[in-house]
Amino acid sequence: MDRYLSSEQQPWSVGASLNPSGGWGEATEEGTLWEESTGGRPGETEIKREEGDKKKDRETPVALLYHSKSFPPEEGARVCLEKITAPIFLGSVAWESCYSSTIEPSLHALQKFVPTDYASYTQENYLFAGKNIVLQESIENYGAVVWPAAIALCQYLEEHREELKLQDAKILELGAGPGLVSIVASILGAQVTATDQPDVLGNLQYNLLKNTLQRTAHLPDVRELVWGEGLERNFPRSACCYDYVLASDIVYHHYCLASLLSTMVHLCQPGTVLLWANKFRFSTDYEFLDQFKQVFDTTLLAEFPESSVKLFKGTLKCD
């Protein structure tokens, strides 16, 4: 099955009607937004997709837009927060300032990173575990694009969910990028911590919230992790114990491979399983694999010939 659906291939649907008096609009397949006309049923209301040339503020893209005669609502206006199934971004207005008193602490904790102001974003669609996943991506940053190994890893997680016992499993993803793997793991029931470089976290967080809020048992966490830096301070081994560490397409021709390997070793303890999927492009990729095998008992779990991706299972060797 083709797991990737372009924004042109995937129809958009809306799961709620407008309040005729002007109240709220809800897009359960996020990526749509209501534009109020005369009220009434969804069929009588114009629906528009977010498009690049319509975004007024790249810094805070719109996932769901509340519509009344004006926004923000007049003082005392009732906002139907119980109907909201995606984060609200209000251009340059921080939504925390409007709704901080009603946001659950776990959700509010995720609202600390702002997406980078790239010149262009696209909305891309993926289908896993029966859920349509809508991601905001940008080709301006390697960390804002879904790469082939991420799709392969998601496919493996979905097909082996029972064997892997993902329900309530504690998972950390390295180099989460736009968040596809973390989202799929969350949908499959895991408790996920998604990590990446500082400049990637805003878009990662946006995608995670848009696709997991009120759709998963556990809301994923987002944390900064620069490979090889502050590992024991930020991820102490006594407190950070994971069932799985996930990684996809994080090995390529860069200068942080030694730091990446030391980070993998730090995060894995006896009993932790590291699932690493990668498209092998360069000789340095194979050199890293050789070094990986020196510290991890390694098994080739799957190969994906159509994308030249290999998926490895690693468990830390005992000293």
Secondary structure as GFF3:
##gff-version 3
##sequence-region A 1 319
A	DSSP	beta_strand	4	5	.	.	.	ID=ss1
A	DSSP	beta_strand	32	34	.	.	.	ID=ss2
A	DSSP	three_ten_helix	42	44	.	.	.	ID=ss3
A	DSSP	beta_strand	47	49	.	.	.	ID=ss4
A	DSSP	three_ten_helix	52	54	.	.	.	ID=ss5
A	DSSP	three_ten_helix	81	83	.	.	.	ID=ss6
A	DSSP	alpha_helix	95	99	.	.	.	ID=ss7
A	DSSP	alpha_helix	105	109	.	.	.	ID=ss8
A	DSSP	beta_strand	122	128	.	.	.	ID=ss9
A	DSSP	beta_strand	131	137	.	.	.	ID=ss10
A	DSSP	three_ten_helix	142	144	.	.	.	ID=ss11
A	DSSP	alpha_helix	148	159	.	.	.	ID=ss12
A	DSSP	alpha_helix	161	164	.	.	.	ID=ss13
A	DSSP	beta_strand	170	174	.	.	.	ID=ss14
A	DSSP	alpha_helix	180	187	.	.	.	ID=ss15
A	DSSP	beta_strand	191	196	.	.	.	ID=ss16
A	DSSP	three_ten_helix	198	200	.	.	.	ID=ss17
A	DSSP	alpha_helix	201	212	.	.	.	ID=ss18
A	DSSP	beta_strand	221	224	.	.	.	ID=ss19
A	DSSP	alpha_helix	231	234	.	.	.	ID=ss20
A	DSSP	beta_strand	244	248	.	.	.	ID=ss21
A	DSSP	alpha_helix	257	267	.	.	.	ID=ss22
A	DSSP	beta_strand	273	279	.	.	.	ID=ss23
A	DSSP	alpha_helix	283	295	.	.	.	ID=ss24
A	DSSP	beta_strand	296	304	.	.	.	ID=ss25
A	DSSP	beta_strand	309	316	.	.	.	ID=ss26
###
